[in-house]
């Protein structure tokens, strides 16, 4: 039996269809003009203008970030749903992660949802989230309280898999510096304390530790400062280490392992060590099964299918994890190329403006908008999502 909400969902599909060419043009425009972390001024301006044109009140520069924005439509503060828009690109590769499609889908979903609501049924937010690829705009927005009072945060991500939810790990980068003492390597070698040798020993120690780390945890490091000349014992050496783990708690354990190894090597080598976190911490993603299930059903009606992810396979990290720890959230993947491909490649960038990319954009927009309407109008869906979130699901 069709109820009033079901009728509105049919209207959502019509609203997306009306905007199809416009949304595709936005996606293509972003793709042709890639901007990078915290410098996405033209993208933010374009998206904000599209929202203002349809009656959204747009606040720019939210959370102290010049290229972030929060656009609101609705007379009541609660319930509230946020569509998340990512629009940063990858240096040298452009939109090789498909953020042009994420932005256009979030935009279209917000516009379509607002169009079918009377304004007194809650609030639709469109939140511009810069620097997902490096810098963690959502981390800053969460800390600024931007998602306080939001009942759900919704986005999709193009990929090489079509998965209902995202197995995204926690991650952070740490800078480790060793201080030794300079000397001539042949003139007075016993006076030198080789900081580079200590850093290399840390790499070796972490390689051994890596054999016993739990599934999903690993450390990848690079040398960022290895000395100044071959005829000087390096008095300072520095490495940058990327840590990933299946959960935020496991990431903290891994960071503890790094500190233990660094300080242990320093003592053994006669150096001193300094360890500091170099990037915002991305938390692991917590899926709202209630809402991702709704998205999957709506996506299927649009002609595409998503399945649970392959067990034991992880797809990197994202600052959506920090949002998902505060409010019910979804981050499904929808494939725009075959599973034997990869994102962060020129081929994926091409797929982000392909016919398949357009098909995925419109289907995901429709599914996001329908899910947003259900969050606002179906109290049972909203309550179940919050109950699961409080219970720690995901």
C-alpha positions as YAML, in Angstrom:
chain: A
units: angstrom
residues:
- id: 1
  name: UNK
  ca: [0.00, 0.00, 0.00]
- id: 2
  name: UNK
  ca: [1.39, 3.38, -0.99]
- id: 3
  name: UNK
  ca: [1.58, 6.02, 1.74]
- id: 4
  name: UNK
  ca: [2.25, 9.74, 1.57]
- id: 5
  name: UNK
  ca: [6.02, 9.27, 1.95]
- id: 6
  name: UNK
  ca: [6.11, 6.78, -0.92]
- id: 7
  name: UNK
  ca: [4.37, 9.35, -3.10]
- id: 8
  name: UNK
  ca: [7.01, 11.92, -2.18]
- id: 9
  name: UNK
  ca: [9.75, 9.44, -3.07]
- id: 10
  name: UNK
  ca: [8.26, 9.17, -6.55]
- id: 11
  name: UNK
  ca: [8.38, 12.95, -6.76]
- id: 12
  name: UNK
  ca: [12.04, 12.87, -5.71]
- id: 13
  name: UNK
  ca: [12.85, 10.71, -8.71]
- id: 14
  name: UNK
  ca: [11.11, 13.21, -10.96]
- id: 15
  name: UNK
  ca: [13.03, 16.12, -9.41]
- id: 16
  name: UNK
  ca: [16.34, 14.35, -10.03]
- id: 17
  name: UNK
  ca: [15.37, 13.63, -13.63]
- id: 18
  name: UNK
  ca: [14.53, 17.31, -14.19]
- id: 19
  name: UNK
  ca: [18.00, 18.31, -12.94]
- id: 20
  name: UNK
  ca: [19.94, 15.51, -14.65]
- id: 21
  name: UNK
  ca: [21.68, 17.60, -17.30]
- id: 22
  name: UNK
  ca: [22.46, 20.37, -14.84]
- id: 23
  name: UNK
  ca: [24.02, 17.97, -12.33]
- id: 24
  name: UNK
  ca: [26.11, 16.35, -15.04]
- id: 25
  name: UNK
  ca: [27.33, 19.75, -16.15]
- id: 26
  name: UNK
  ca: [28.38, 20.54, -12.56]
- id: 27
  name: UNK
  ca: [30.26, 17.25, -12.37]
- id: 28
  name: UNK
  ca: [32.02, 17.94, -15.67]
- id: 29
  name: UNK
  ca: [32.89, 21.51, -14.69]
- id: 30
  name: UNK
  ca: [34.49, 20.37, -11.44]
- id: 31
  name: UNK
  ca: [36.37, 17.64, -13.27]
- id: 32
  name: UNK
  ca: [37.78, 20.08, -15.83]
- id: 33
  name: UNK
  ca: [39.00, 22.47, -13.13]
- id: 34
  name: UNK
  ca: [40.57, 20.41, -10.31]
- id: 35
  name: UNK
  ca: [41.50, 22.18, -7.08]
- id: 36
  name: UNK
  ca: [43.37, 20.76, -4.14]
- id: 37
  name: UNK
  ca: [43.16, 20.58, -0.36]
- id: 38
  name: UNK
  ca: [41.81, 23.78, 1.24]
- id: 39
  name: UNK
  ca: [42.17, 25.63, -2.07]
- id: 40
  name: UNK
  ca: [38.87, 24.61, -3.69]
- id: 41
  name: UNK
  ca: [37.58, 28.17, -4.04]
- id: 42
  name: UNK
  ca: [35.95, 27.87, -7.47]
- id: 43
  name: UNK
  ca: [34.31, 24.56, -6.61]
- id: 44
  name: UNK
  ca: [32.86, 25.91, -3.37]
- id: 45
  name: UNK
  ca: [31.61, 29.03, -5.15]
- id: 46
  name: UNK
  ca: [29.95, 27.01, -7.91]
- id: 47
  name: UNK
  ca: [28.19, 24.63, -5.53]
- id: 48
  name: UNK
  ca: [27.13, 27.39, -3.17]
- id: 49
  name: UNK
  ca: [25.64, 29.39, -6.03]
- id: 50
  name: UNK
  ca: [23.63, 26.38, -7.22]
- id: 51
  name: UNK
  ca: [22.20, 25.93, -3.73]
- id: 52
  name: UNK
  ca: [21.38, 29.61, -3.30]
- id: 53
  name: UNK
  ca: [19.57, 29.62, -6.63]
- id: 54
  name: UNK
  ca: [17.05, 27.13, -5.21]
- id: 55
  name: UNK
  ca: [16.49, 28.85, -1.89]
- id: 56
  name: UNK
  ca: [19.17, 27.44, 0.38]
- id: 57
  name: UNK
  ca: [20.74, 29.83, 2.88]
- id: 58
  name: UNK
  ca: [24.48, 29.36, 2.37]
- id: 59
  name: UNK
  ca: [27.06, 30.13, 5.05]
- id: 60
  name: UNK
  ca: [30.57, 30.17, 3.64]
- id: 61
  name: UNK
  ca: [33.82, 29.68, 5.50]
- id: 62
  name: UNK
  ca: [32.29, 27.53, 8.24]
- id: 63
  name: UNK
  ca: [34.53, 25.93, 10.89]
- id: 64
  name: UNK
  ca: [37.20, 28.46, 10.02]
- id: 65
  name: UNK
  ca: [37.80, 26.82, 6.62]
- id: 66
  name: UNK
  ca: [37.60, 29.26, 3.67]
- id: 67
  name: UNK
  ca: [36.43, 26.60, 1.20]
- id: 68
  name: UNK
  ca: [33.88, 24.92, 3.48]
- id: 69
  name: UNK
  ca: [30.20, 25.84, 3.52]
- id: 70
  name: UNK
  ca: [26.92, 24.83, 5.11]
- id: 71
  name: UNK
  ca: [23.68, 25.39, 3.19]
- id: 72
  name: UNK
  ca: [20.32, 25.06, 4.93]
- id: 73
  name: UNK
  ca: [16.73, 24.77, 3.77]
- id: 74
  name: UNK
  ca: [13.85, 24.22, 6.18]
- id: 75
  name: UNK
  ca: [11.83, 26.00, 8.85]
- id: 76
  name: UNK
  ca: [12.40, 23.50, 11.66]
- id: 77
  name: UNK
  ca: [15.82, 22.71, 13.11]
- id: 78
  name: UNK
  ca: [14.99, 19.04, 13.76]
- id: 79
  name: UNK
  ca: [14.83, 16.52, 12.34]
- id: 80
  name: UNK
  ca: [17.80, 17.35, 10.15]
- id: 81
  name: UNK
  ca: [19.73, 15.49, 7.47]
- id: 82
  name: UNK
  ca: [23.06, 16.48, 5.93]
- id: 83
  name: UNK
  ca: [24.21, 15.65, 2.41]
- id: 84
  name: UNK
  ca: [28.00, 15.77, 2.28]
- id: 85
  name: UNK
  ca: [29.86, 17.21, -0.72]
- id: 86
  name: UNK
  ca: [33.52, 16.47, -1.37]
- id: 87
  name: UNK
  ca: [35.24, 18.40, -4.17]
- id: 88
  name: UNK
  ca: [39.00, 18.35, -3.68]
- id: 89
  name: UNK
  ca: [41.19, 16.66, -6.29]
- id: 90
  name: UNK
  ca: [44.51, 14.81, -6.32]
- id: 91
  name: UNK
  ca: [47.67, 16.71, -7.32]
- id: 92
  name: UNK
  ca: [48.82, 15.48, -10.71]
- id: 93
  name: UNK
  ca: [45.77, 13.26, -11.20]
- id: 94
  name: UNK
  ca: [42.79, 15.57, -10.94]
- id: 95
  name: UNK
  ca: [39.52, 13.92, -9.95]
- id: 96
  name: UNK
  ca: [40.99, 10.42, -9.87]
- id: 97
  name: UNK
  ca: [38.88, 9.66, -6.80]
- id: 98
  name: UNK
  ca: [35.65, 10.88, -8.36]
- id: 99
  name: UNK
  ca: [34.95, 13.74, -5.96]
- id: 100
  name: UNK
  ca: [33.34, 15.64, -8.82]
- id: 101
  name: UNK
  ca: [30.60, 12.99, -8.77]
- id: 102
  name: UNK
  ca: [30.32, 13.09, -4.98]
- id: 103
  name: UNK
  ca: [29.80, 16.85, -5.04]
- id: 104
  name: UNK
  ca: [27.24, 16.74, -7.85]
- id: 105
  name: UNK
  ca: [25.32, 13.88, -6.20]
- id: 106
  name: UNK
  ca: [25.21, 15.63, -2.82]
- id: 107
  name: UNK
  ca: [24.09, 18.82, -4.50]
- id: 108
  name: UNK
  ca: [21.37, 17.07, -6.50]
- id: 109
  name: UNK
  ca: [20.12, 15.08, -3.53]
- id: 110
  name: UNK
  ca: [19.82, 18.20, -1.38]
- id: 111
  name: UNK
  ca: [17.97, 20.08, -4.13]
- id: 112
  name: UNK
  ca: [15.60, 17.19, -4.89]
- id: 113
  name: UNK
  ca: [14.81, 16.53, -1.23]
- id: 114
  name: UNK
  ca: [14.10, 20.19, -0.56]
- id: 115
  name: UNK
  ca: [11.87, 20.42, -3.63]
- id: 116
  name: UNK
  ca: [9.41, 17.80, -2.37]
- id: 117
  name: UNK
  ca: [9.23, 18.95, 1.26]
- id: 118
  name: UNK
  ca: [7.04, 21.79, 2.48]
- id: 119
  name: UNK
  ca: [9.77, 23.31, 4.68]
- id: 120
  name: UNK
  ca: [8.09, 22.48, 7.99]
- id: 121
  name: UNK
  ca: [9.14, 18.81, 8.03]
- id: 122
  name: UNK
  ca: [12.73, 19.34, 9.13]
- id: 123
  name: UNK
  ca: [15.88, 20.73, 7.62]
- id: 124
  name: UNK
  ca: [17.95, 19.64, 4.65]
- id: 125
  name: UNK
  ca: [21.63, 20.58, 4.90]
- id: 126
  name: UNK
  ca: [24.23, 20.49, 2.14]
- id: 127
  name: UNK
  ca: [27.67, 20.58, 3.74]
- id: 128
  name: UNK
  ca: [30.78, 21.36, 1.73]
- id: 129
  name: UNK
  ca: [33.68, 19.35, 3.10]
- id: 130
  name: UNK
  ca: [37.11, 20.33, 1.72]
- id: 131
  name: UNK
  ca: [40.40, 18.46, 1.79]
- id: 132
  name: UNK
  ca: [39.31, 14.85, 2.22]
- id: 133
  name: UNK
  ca: [42.38, 13.71, 0.30]
- id: 134
  name: UNK
  ca: [44.72, 15.41, 2.73]
- id: 135
  name: UNK
  ca: [43.92, 17.75, 5.57]
- id: 136
  name: UNK
  ca: [40.67, 16.34, 6.90]
- id: 137
  name: UNK
  ca: [38.09, 19.08, 6.45]
- id: 138
  name: UNK
  ca: [35.41, 16.95, 8.10]
- id: 139
  name: UNK
  ca: [37.62, 16.46, 11.15]
- id: 140
  name: UNK
  ca: [37.72, 20.23, 11.65]
- id: 141
  name: UNK
  ca: [33.99, 20.53, 10.98]
- id: 142
  name: UNK
  ca: [33.17, 17.85, 13.53]
- id: 143
  name: UNK
  ca: [35.37, 19.52, 16.13]
- id: 144
  name: UNK
  ca: [33.66, 22.84, 15.42]
- id: 145
  name: UNK
  ca: [30.27, 21.28, 16.18]
- id: 146
  name: UNK
  ca: [28.96, 21.52, 12.63]
- id: 147
  name: UNK
  ca: [27.20, 18.15, 12.90]
- id: 148
  name: UNK
  ca: [25.65, 18.79, 16.29]
- id: 149
  name: UNK
  ca: [21.88, 18.60, 15.83]
- id: 150
  name: UNK
  ca: [22.10, 16.49, 12.66]
- id: 151
  name: UNK
  ca: [20.20, 13.18, 12.53]
- id: 152
  name: UNK
  ca: [22.05, 11.60, 9.60]
- id: 153
  name: UNK
  ca: [24.99, 12.34, 7.30]
- id: 154
  name: UNK
  ca: [24.71, 10.88, 3.80]
- id: 155
  name: UNK
  ca: [27.14, 10.57, 0.91]
- id: 156
  name: UNK
  ca: [28.24, 8.06, -1.70]
- id: 157
  name: UNK
  ca: [31.64, 7.40, -3.26]
- id: 158
  name: UNK
  ca: [32.40, 6.19, -6.78]
- id: 159
  name: UNK
  ca: [34.73, 3.21, -6.83]
- id: 160
  name: UNK
  ca: [35.68, -0.08, -8.45]
- id: 161
  name: UNK
  ca: [33.31, -2.04, -6.20]
- id: 162
  name: UNK
  ca: [29.60, -1.65, -5.53]
- id: 163
  name: UNK
  ca: [29.42, -2.12, -1.79]
- id: 164
  name: UNK
  ca: [26.63, -1.16, 0.57]
- id: 165
  name: UNK
  ca: [28.99, 0.16, 3.18]
- id: 166
  name: UNK
  ca: [32.61, 1.21, 3.27]
- id: 167
  name: UNK
  ca: [35.34, -0.78, 5.05]
- id: 168
  name: UNK
  ca: [37.38, 2.34, 5.83]
- id: 169
  name: UNK
  ca: [40.22, 2.15, 8.32]
- id: 170
  name: UNK
  ca: [41.42, 4.67, 10.88]
- id: 171
  name: UNK
  ca: [44.62, 6.45, 9.90]
- id: 172
  name: UNK
  ca: [47.07, 9.14, 10.91]
- id: 173
  name: UNK
  ca: [50.59, 10.18, 10.01]
- id: 174
  name: UNK
  ca: [53.37, 10.62, 12.55]
- id: 175
  name: UNK
  ca: [56.66, 12.45, 12.19]
- id: 176
  name: UNK
  ca: [59.64, 10.87, 13.95]
- id: 177
  name: UNK
  ca: [62.88, 12.80, 14.30]
- id: 178
  name: UNK
  ca: [66.17, 11.52, 15.72]
- id: 179
  name: UNK
  ca: [68.82, 13.90, 17.11]
- id: 180
  name: UNK
  ca: [72.43, 12.72, 17.15]
- id: 181
  name: UNK
  ca: [75.78, 14.48, 16.87]
- id: 182
  name: UNK
  ca: [77.66, 15.52, 13.75]
- id: 183
  name: UNK
  ca: [81.23, 14.42, 13.11]
- id: 184
  name: UNK
  ca: [83.61, 13.61, 10.26]
- id: 185
  name: UNK
  ca: [83.06, 9.95, 9.36]
- id: 186
  name: UNK
  ca: [86.82, 9.26, 9.02]
- id: 187
  name: UNK
  ca: [88.53, 12.10, 10.89]
- id: 188
  name: UNK
  ca: [86.72, 11.57, 14.23]
- id: 189
  name: UNK
  ca: [84.11, 8.86, 13.70]
- id: 190
  name: UNK
  ca: [83.83, 7.95, 17.38]
- id: 191
  name: UNK
  ca: [82.59, 11.44, 18.16]
- id: 192
  name: UNK
  ca: [79.58, 11.12, 15.87]
- id: 193
  name: UNK
  ca: [76.13, 9.82, 16.79]
- id: 194
  name: UNK
  ca: [74.41, 8.83, 13.58]
- id: 195
  name: UNK
  ca: [70.79, 9.98, 13.56]
- id: 196
  name: UNK
  ca: [70.19, 8.41, 10.14]
- id: 197
  name: UNK
  ca: [71.34, 5.02, 11.41]
- id: 198
  name: UNK
  ca: [68.78, 5.33, 14.19]
- id: 199
  name: UNK
  ca: [66.03, 6.13, 11.70]
- id: 200
  name: UNK
  ca: [67.00, 3.15, 9.53]
- id: 201
  name: UNK
  ca: [66.94, 0.95, 12.62]
- id: 202
  name: UNK
  ca: [63.43, 2.16, 13.35]
- id: 203
  name: UNK
  ca: [62.35, 1.02, 9.87]
- id: 204
  name: UNK
  ca: [63.89, -2.40, 10.54]
- id: 205
  name: UNK
  ca: [62.26, -2.67, 13.95]
- id: 206
  name: UNK
  ca: [58.84, -1.75, 12.57]
- id: 207
  name: UNK
  ca: [59.23, -4.37, 9.86]
- id: 208
  name: UNK
  ca: [59.61, -7.02, 12.56]
- id: 209
  name: UNK
  ca: [56.70, -5.61, 14.57]
- id: 210
  name: UNK
  ca: [54.58, -5.69, 11.43]
- id: 211
  name: UNK
  ca: [54.60, -9.49, 11.43]
- id: 212
  name: UNK
  ca: [52.42, -9.60, 14.54]
- id: 213
  name: UNK
  ca: [50.05, -6.71, 13.88]
- id: 214
  name: UNK
  ca: [46.32, -7.51, 13.71]
- id: 215
  name: UNK
  ca: [44.43, -7.62, 10.42]
- id: 216
  name: UNK
  ca: [43.99, -4.16, 8.95]
- id: 217
  name: UNK
  ca: [46.96, -2.61, 10.78]
- id: 218
  name: UNK
  ca: [50.12, -1.56, 9.02]
- id: 219
  name: UNK
  ca: [52.82, 1.11, 8.97]
- id: 220
  name: UNK
  ca: [54.32, 2.68, 5.85]
- id: 221
  name: UNK
  ca: [57.17, 5.14, 6.18]
- id: 222
  name: UNK
  ca: [59.40, 7.40, 4.13]
- id: 223
  name: UNK
  ca: [62.62, 9.28, 4.93]
- id: 224
  name: UNK
  ca: [62.02, 13.02, 4.73]
- id: 225
  name: UNK
  ca: [65.43, 14.13, 6.04]
- id: 226
  name: UNK
  ca: [68.47, 11.87, 5.85]
- id: 227
  name: UNK
  ca: [71.33, 14.29, 6.39]
- id: 228
  name: UNK
  ca: [73.14, 16.94, 4.39]
- id: 229
  name: UNK
  ca: [76.37, 15.44, 3.04]
- id: 230
  name: UNK
  ca: [78.10, 12.06, 2.82]
- id: 231
  name: UNK
  ca: [81.16, 13.34, 4.68]
- id: 232
  name: UNK
  ca: [79.17, 14.39, 7.75]
- id: 233
  name: UNK
  ca: [77.66, 11.96, 10.23]
- id: 234
  name: UNK
  ca: [74.00, 13.05, 10.18]
- id: 235
  name: UNK
  ca: [73.10, 14.87, 13.38]
- id: 236
  name: UNK
  ca: [69.39, 14.85, 12.48]
- id: 237
  name: UNK
  ca: [67.17, 12.48, 10.53]
- id: 238
  name: UNK
  ca: [63.43, 12.42, 10.14]
- id: 239
  name: UNK
  ca: [60.80, 10.05, 8.80]
- id: 240
  name: UNK
  ca: [57.09, 10.33, 8.12]
- id: 241
  name: UNK
  ca: [55.04, 7.26, 8.98]
- id: 242
  name: UNK
  ca: [51.50, 6.49, 7.85]
- id: 243
  name: UNK
  ca: [49.60, 4.31, 10.31]
- id: 244
  name: UNK
  ca: [46.38, 2.51, 9.47]
- id: 245
  name: UNK
  ca: [44.23, 0.18, 11.54]
- id: 246
  name: UNK
  ca: [40.82, -1.45, 11.29]
- id: 247
  name: UNK
  ca: [39.48, 0.55, 14.23]
- id: 248
  name: UNK
  ca: [40.31, 3.82, 15.90]
- id: 249
  name: UNK
  ca: [41.23, 1.94, 19.06]
- id: 250
  name: UNK
  ca: [43.63, -0.28, 17.13]
- id: 251
  name: UNK
  ca: [45.17, 2.85, 15.59]
- id: 252
  name: UNK
  ca: [45.90, 4.21, 19.05]
- id: 253
  name: UNK
  ca: [47.53, 0.89, 19.95]
- id: 254
  name: UNK
  ca: [49.62, 1.09, 16.79]
- id: 255
  name: UNK
  ca: [50.68, 4.64, 17.60]
- id: 256
  name: UNK
  ca: [51.81, 3.32, 20.98]
- id: 257
  name: UNK
  ca: [53.89, 0.67, 19.23]
- id: 258
  name: UNK
  ca: [55.53, 3.37, 17.11]
- id: 259
  name: UNK
  ca: [56.42, 5.42, 20.18]
- id: 260
  name: UNK
  ca: [57.81, 2.38, 21.99]
- id: 261
  name: UNK
  ca: [59.95, 1.44, 19.00]
- id: 262
  name: UNK
  ca: [61.18, 5.00, 18.41]
- id: 263
  name: UNK
  ca: [62.21, 5.62, 21.99]
- id: 264
  name: UNK
  ca: [63.72, 2.16, 22.31]
- id: 265
  name: UNK
  ca: [65.84, 2.68, 19.20]
- id: 266
  name: UNK
  ca: [66.89, 6.10, 20.46]
- id: 267
  name: UNK
  ca: [68.15, 4.64, 23.73]
- id: 268
  name: UNK
  ca: [69.96, 1.83, 21.95]
- id: 269
  name: UNK
  ca: [71.62, 4.15, 19.43]
- id: 270
  name: UNK
  ca: [72.51, 6.98, 21.81]
- id: 271
  name: UNK
  ca: [70.18, 9.46, 20.10]
- id: 272
  name: UNK
  ca: [67.09, 11.28, 21.28]
- id: 273
  name: UNK
  ca: [63.74, 10.89, 19.54]
- id: 274
  name: UNK
  ca: [60.84, 13.27, 19.01]
- id: 275
  name: UNK
  ca: [57.48, 11.87, 17.87]
- id: 276
  name: UNK
  ca: [54.49, 13.98, 16.88]
- id: 277
  name: UNK
  ca: [51.28, 13.45, 14.96]
- id: 278
  name: UNK
  ca: [51.61, 15.22, 11.62]
- id: 279
  name: UNK
  ca: [48.00, 15.03, 10.36]
- id: 280
  name: UNK
  ca: [44.47, 14.97, 11.74]
- id: 281
  name: UNK
  ca: [43.38, 11.52, 12.85]
- id: 282
  name: UNK
  ca: [40.83, 9.87, 10.58]
- id: 283
  name: UNK
  ca: [38.61, 7.55, 12.62]
- id: 284
  name: UNK
  ca: [37.34, 4.26, 11.23]
- id: 285
  name: UNK
  ca: [33.96, 4.34, 9.50]
- id: 286
  name: UNK
  ca: [30.86, 3.21, 11.40]
- id: 287
  name: UNK
  ca: [28.07, 2.31, 9.00]
- id: 288
  name: UNK
  ca: [24.41, 2.94, 9.81]
- id: 289
  name: UNK
  ca: [23.00, -0.34, 8.55]
- id: 290
  name: UNK
  ca: [19.47, 1.03, 8.77]
- id: 291
  name: UNK
  ca: [20.25, 3.92, 6.45]
- id: 292
  name: UNK
  ca: [22.65, 2.13, 4.11]
- id: 293
  name: UNK
  ca: [19.97, -0.53, 3.69]
- id: 294
  name: UNK
  ca: [17.49, 2.16, 2.67]
- id: 295
  name: UNK
  ca: [20.03, 3.60, 0.23]
- id: 296
  name: UNK
  ca: [20.62, 0.15, -1.29]
- id: 297
  name: UNK
  ca: [16.89, -0.37, -1.89]
- id: 298
  name: UNK
  ca: [16.49, 3.02, -3.51]
- id: 299
  name: UNK
  ca: [19.58, 2.48, -5.65]
- id: 300
  name: UNK
  ca: [18.19, -0.83, -6.85]
- id: 301
  name: UNK
  ca: [15.03, 0.92, -7.96]
- id: 302
  name: UNK
  ca: [17.28, 3.19, -10.00]
- id: 303
  name: UNK
  ca: [18.81, 0.13, -11.66]
- id: 304
  name: UNK
  ca: [22.04, -0.47, -9.71]
- id: 305
  name: UNK
  ca: [22.87, -3.01, -7.03]
- id: 306
  name: UNK
  ca: [25.25, -2.90, -4.07]
- id: 307
  name: UNK
  ca: [26.32, -5.85, -1.91]
- id: 308
  name: UNK
  ca: [28.11, -6.23, 1.43]
- id: 309
  name: UNK
  ca: [31.88, -5.70, 1.10]
- id: 310
  name: UNK
  ca: [34.28, -8.60, 0.72]
- id: 311
  name: UNK
  ca: [35.42, -9.64, 4.23]
- id: 312
  name: UNK
  ca: [38.97, -8.65, 5.10]
- id: 313
  name: UNK
  ca: [39.27, -6.10, 2.27]
- id: 314
  name: UNK
  ca: [39.85, -2.47, 3.26]
- id: 315
  name: UNK
  ca: [39.51, 0.54, 0.98]
- id: 316
  name: UNK
  ca: [41.69, 3.15, 2.61]
- id: 317
  name: UNK
  ca: [40.54, 5.84, 5.02]
- id: 318
  name: UNK
  ca: [38.37, 8.94, 4.99]
- id: 319
  name: UNK
  ca: [37.39, 11.74, 7.34]
- id: 320
  name: UNK
  ca: [33.77, 10.56, 7.01]
- id: 321
  name: UNK
  ca: [34.83, 8.21, 9.80]
- id: 322
  name: UNK
  ca: [34.93, 11.12, 12.24]
- id: 323
  name: UNK
  ca: [31.41, 12.14, 11.25]
- id: 324
  name: UNK
  ca: [30.13, 8.58, 11.60]
- id: 325
  name: UNK
  ca: [31.29, 8.48, 15.22]
- id: 326
  name: UNK
  ca: [28.93, 11.37, 16.03]
- id: 327
  name: UNK
  ca: [25.82, 10.77, 13.90]
- id: 328
  name: UNK
  ca: [24.36, 7.91, 11.85]
- id: 329
  name: UNK
  ca: [26.14, 7.98, 8.49]
- id: 330
  name: UNK
  ca: [26.44, 6.15, 5.18]
- id: 331
  name: UNK
  ca: [29.27, 5.96, 2.66]
- id: 332
  name: UNK
  ca: [28.40, 3.29, 0.06]
- id: 333
  name: UNK
  ca: [30.65, 2.65, -2.92]
- id: 334
  name: UNK
  ca: [29.16, 2.44, -6.41]
- id: 335
  name: UNK
  ca: [31.41, 1.19, -9.20]
- id: 336
  name: UNK
  ca: [32.23, 3.40, -12.18]
- id: 337
  name: UNK
  ca: [34.82, 0.95, -13.53]
- id: 338
  name: UNK
  ca: [35.66, -2.76, -13.20]
- id: 339
  name: UNK
  ca: [37.08, -4.28, -9.98]
- id: 340
  name: UNK
  ca: [40.43, -4.98, -11.67]
- id: 341
  name: UNK
  ca: [40.95, -1.22, -11.92]
- id: 342
  name: UNK
  ca: [41.93, 1.21, -9.20]
- id: 343
  name: UNK
  ca: [41.12, 4.69, -8.06]
- id: 344
  name: UNK
  ca: [43.88, 7.31, -7.82]
- id: 345
  name: UNK
  ca: [44.80, 6.51, -11.42]
- id: 346
  name: UNK
  ca: [44.36, 8.37, -14.73]
- id: 347
  name: UNK
  ca: [41.93, 5.64, -15.81]
- id: 348
  name: UNK
  ca: [39.69, 6.32, -12.82]
- id: 349
  name: UNK
  ca: [39.79, 10.06, -13.53]
- id: 350
  name: UNK
  ca: [38.56, 9.32, -17.04]
- id: 351
  name: UNK
  ca: [35.80, 7.11, -15.65]
- id: 352
  name: UNK
  ca: [34.58, 10.02, -13.52]
- id: 353
  name: UNK
  ca: [33.35, 11.76, -16.69]
- id: 354
  name: UNK
  ca: [32.32, 8.63, -18.59]
- id: 355
  name: UNK
  ca: [28.84, 7.44, -19.53]
- id: 356
  name: UNK
  ca: [29.05, 4.99, -16.65]
- id: 357
  name: UNK
  ca: [29.99, 7.83, -14.32]
- id: 358
  name: UNK
  ca: [26.90, 9.76, -15.41]
- id: 359
  name: UNK
  ca: [24.66, 6.75, -14.84]
- id: 360
  name: UNK
  ca: [26.07, 6.24, -11.33]
- id: 361
  name: UNK
  ca: [25.79, 9.95, -10.53]
- id: 362
  name: UNK
  ca: [22.07, 10.08, -11.29]
- id: 363
  name: UNK
  ca: [21.24, 6.78, -9.60]
- id: 364
  name: UNK
  ca: [23.18, 7.71, -6.46]
- id: 365
  name: UNK
  ca: [21.60, 11.18, -6.38]
- id: 366
  name: UNK
  ca: [18.17, 9.63, -6.46]
- id: 367
  name: UNK
  ca: [19.00, 7.09, -3.76]
- id: 368
  name: UNK
  ca: [20.58, 9.72, -1.50]
- id: 369
  name: UNK
  ca: [17.63, 12.08, -1.88]
- id: 370
  name: UNK
  ca: [15.10, 9.32, -1.14]
- id: 371
  name: UNK
  ca: [17.07, 8.24, 1.92]
- id: 372
  name: UNK
  ca: [17.21, 11.85, 3.13]
- id: 373
  name: UNK
  ca: [13.44, 12.22, 2.79]
- id: 374
  name: UNK
  ca: [12.90, 9.02, 4.76]
- id: 375
  name: UNK
  ca: [15.18, 10.26, 7.54]
- id: 376
  name: UNK
  ca: [13.08, 13.42, 7.83]
- id: 377
  name: UNK
  ca: [9.62, 11.89, 7.46]
- id: 378
  name: UNK
  ca: [9.84, 8.39, 8.93]
- id: 379
  name: UNK
  ca: [10.36, 8.68, 12.66]
- id: 380
  name: UNK
  ca: [10.83, 4.92, 13.03]
- id: 381
  name: UNK
  ca: [13.74, 4.96, 10.59]
- id: 382
  name: UNK
  ca: [15.35, 7.86, 12.41]
- id: 383
  name: UNK
  ca: [14.89, 6.30, 15.85]
- id: 384
  name: UNK
  ca: [16.26, 2.93, 14.74]
- id: 385
  name: UNK
  ca: [19.31, 4.59, 13.19]
- id: 386
  name: UNK
  ca: [20.02, 6.47, 16.42]
- id: 387
  name: UNK
  ca: [19.41, 3.36, 18.55]
- id: 388
  name: UNK
  ca: [21.92, 1.38, 16.51]
- id: 389
  name: UNK
  ca: [24.38, 4.25, 16.64]
- id: 390
  name: UNK
  ca: [24.09, 4.46, 20.43]
- id: 391
  name: UNK
  ca: [24.63, 0.71, 20.66]
- id: 392
  name: UNK
  ca: [27.91, 1.07, 18.78]
- id: 393
  name: UNK
  ca: [26.85, -0.68, 15.58]
- id: 394
  name: UNK
  ca: [29.46, -0.47, 12.83]
...
